Amino acid sequence: MSQVHAPNPLRDPRDRRLPRIPEPCVLVVFGATGDLARKKLIPAVYDLANRGLLPPGFVLLGFARRDWGDGDFESVAKEAARKGARTEFRDDVWQRLAEAIKFLPGSFDDDGAFDNLARMLTELDATHGTQGNAAFYLSIPPSAFPTVLQQMARTGMADNSTAGGWRRVVVEKPFGHDLESAKELNRLVDTVFTAQDVFRIDHYLGKETVQNLLALRFANTLWEPIWNAHHIDSVQITMAEDVGIESRAAFYEQTGAARDVLQNHLLQLMALTAMEEPASFDAEALRAEKIKVLGAIKPPRDMAAYTVRGQYDQGWLAGQRVKAYREEKDVAPDSKTETFAAVRLEVETRRWAGVPFYLRTGKRLPRRVTEIAVIFRKAPHLPFAKTDTEELGANQLVVRVQPDEGMTLRFGSKVPGSQMEVRDVAMDFLYGEAFTESSPEAYERLLLDVLLGDGSLFPDAREVEDSWRVIDPIEDYWRDHDDRGGRPELYRAGEWGPKGADMMLARDGRSWRRP
Ligand code: BG6
């Protein structure tokens, strides 16, 4: 008699309760000595190692234009992990990782260096059992992407079939400079890698609180009936930073706030807030829904009224005097680069018709905070004396992406006493209180997904292009409308952006939330 086995629930490929460990592989980091690698990537690799999530047969290979050996890179990486890791630094974990840290010196136009890299990848298969698998992380200026991709094509190192394993590429944002350059980059990447092996990083999607938007909306019954234009007045998405541009002038002067943050992080947050329920959380199903939203966003018709750009002037932050943007190192004294951008967008669908989405981002604002505030319509009738509801605002659901990860629901409540006075109160959910485990860093989650080949948290080519379709006309307008000699409106460091941003909402009879 044949035995009947009960189906094993852990065999369900969607069951994620068991830790998933990638196959043996090499992670090649181009630009391994840069800011991103030191602050985010290397600490994330250490955290994964510390959590036991890296496979035996894992190699971290740094590639950069430094005359270094393996040991030099290892000590810089160690320092980076010590400083930036989320989890406790343990010498034994580092010792094991350190044995698999390699460095290859070279510049991007150096054929010899890339020939060495190709050879080294083959050797690592034999010495470290990496099985032909490699992920290439382009932690380099966007202008260098084409050269590096061409080198990978020339040496055949991007080719899965000759490697005998998988070859994947991770491309940092901004992906292109505008729609045209993004399309060209997409074409180039597609000639070198197969579509499923391309991972375009938007690290906001790796944040636990951003993924929680999906849980909030699609695991609960509470919100769906009111998640539409009948009940929602407007949505405000804010990504504020207190830091200036730090040491990134070369990058930032070419980029500005709209390309750096609005085109990617903020539009992705908007897409997750506005999208319909996906059939599943598979990469394809999720992207399909985001694409529908991004495709339905139209740039503002009245650009003068509904786009604002600003640049920080000198001011005070946390008791310290800080420089103006134009005084920062390597910034042109007459720079026209915006460090603040705000826009009003609409999603032209039945669910969202007429609901403004106000997006803003800026540097040198009073504090670091990212949030999505869904503001509900006011009750059509209030059976109270006018004086009783003077302190009643609109109901709000605020998703706090960072730093106080959680959610707030604001609504009116009776003030104790003999009057029927109603005032706003807040109900709070805090990650730190509700859960004992701490959230992985965004890069930790996303690096692991790359090594596992799971692309669901990575925007695809179409999303990137649709996002540029929203941003390009705004950038064009800013370039062509030279009201202040092409300069953004100045705002004092430590304030919530330029006056124009407040006027933009005042025009609609609204005001920004003070997060
Ligand atoms: C990056 C931008 O994508 O995000 C930076 O290039 C910005 O300018 C950073 O500082 C902010 O990330 P986070 O995770 O600290 O909000």
Boltz pocket constraint, residues with backbone or C-beta under 6 A from the ligand:
constraints:
  - pocket:
      binder: B
      contacts: [[A, 241], [A, 260], [A, 261], [A, 370]]
      max_distance: 6.0
